[in-house]
Amino acid sequence: MQWTSKESSMEQVVKQTTTTANKFQHSKVIVIDDNADIRKYIHSILSPLFQVHLCCDGEEAYHYITTNGADLILSDVMMPKLS
């Protein structure tokens, strides 16, 4: 995305943003965190743009990912079960 000039309309900016978001709407993001509040917060940010699956520990995430795959894995560093 480029800086908009005075001639650019807001509609063009919205169209570019929507086009970019649509490219990723089928991407699977796995969020792994033992803190439920953090999982919910990250989900609220990412879910409008991606398919988001939440896992509460490494073991659950491992089973989900080996079965369903993932395009991006976002994980807590200190993870119970498999850290």
N, C-alpha and C positions, 0 to 999 in steps of 0.2 A: 504494500500500500504506500502511496506517495503522499507527500504533503498536499493538501488541497489548496488551490488558488482561489481567488475571489470569484472567478467564473464558475467554479465547481459547485454543484448543488448538493444539498444534504441527501437527496435521493440517490445520487451516484455513490456517495460514501456508504449509505445503507445497503445498496445493491452489492457493492464490493465485499462488504462485511458478511452479508448473507451468503454470497457465493462461496466465500472462504469457509464459513461455518458448515455449509452443506457438504463440502468435500470430506469433512471429518465426522459427520453425524453417524456413520456406521462403524467408526473406530471404537474398539473395546479398550476401556481403561479400567484397570483393577487397582483399587485403593485398599491397602492393607495397613491397618492401624488398630491397636488394642484399645484406643481411646474412642468411645462412641461419639463424643462431641466433635472430635477432629474428623472422623469419618463423615458425619452428617454435614459438617461445614464444607469439606472438600467436595462432597457430592453436590451440594447446592451450587457450587461454582462451576463444576464441570458438566453436570447433567444436561444443561441446555445445548451443549455442543457435542457430547460424546455419549456412547452407551457406557454407563458406569456400573461396575459391580463392586460391592463392598465386602471385605473379609476382615474378621476380627483377629486372626492369628495366621502364622505362616503355614501351618498344616492345612487349614481350610483353603488358603490361597493356592497352595501347591496342587491340591485335588481339583480345584476349579480350573486352574490354568492348564493343567495337563489334559483336561477333558475339553475345555472350550477355547483355549488359546487366549492371547491378549496382544494388543498393539502397543500398550504402554503399561508398565507396572510402577505404581507409586507406593513406596513402602516406608514404614517406620524402620529406623536402624536397629533398635532394640526390640526385636520381635519375639514374643513368646512362641514356643513350639517351632523349632527350626531356625533359631537365630544363631 
